[in-house]
Amino acid sequence: MSDSEDAKFNREQGAVLNPKYDAAGLITAIVVDSSTREVLMLAHMNAEALRATQETGFAHFWSRSRKQLWKKGETSGNLLRVEDMRIDCDQDALLLICEASGPACHTGETSCFYRRLEGDVLVKVRT
């Protein structure tokens, strides 16, 4: 195996965490509710956010608009306690399985994915 093939194999099938951050230094993070498995939100993490999440057990993300680290729910009280973290096969996306202490969406909805597309119309999903 060549060095690049070996590195690819290790990233995709190995046991060492080696996230593949994008050009901005970010990785996509999908959050699901631990009891319902409903998708709650999608956000981004940099290495600092990933480290803070692992160290504290609460979801931290990188705000692309504010360009700063943020702990989800720090001001609202709607924290996301991480029960399990998984990474996809090429280590460029994370799945956080969390217990939510309140709505995940800043609008007050349980999930940020509370609208269905029906053609060009958005229809609120009943929860």
Secondary structure, DSSP 8 states (H G I E B T S, - for coil): --HHHHHHHHHHHSSS------TTS-EEEEEEETTT--EEEEEEE-HHHHHHHHHHSB-EEEETTTTEEEETTTTTS--EEEEEEEE-TTSSEEEEEEEESS-SSTTS-SSS--EEEETTEEEE---
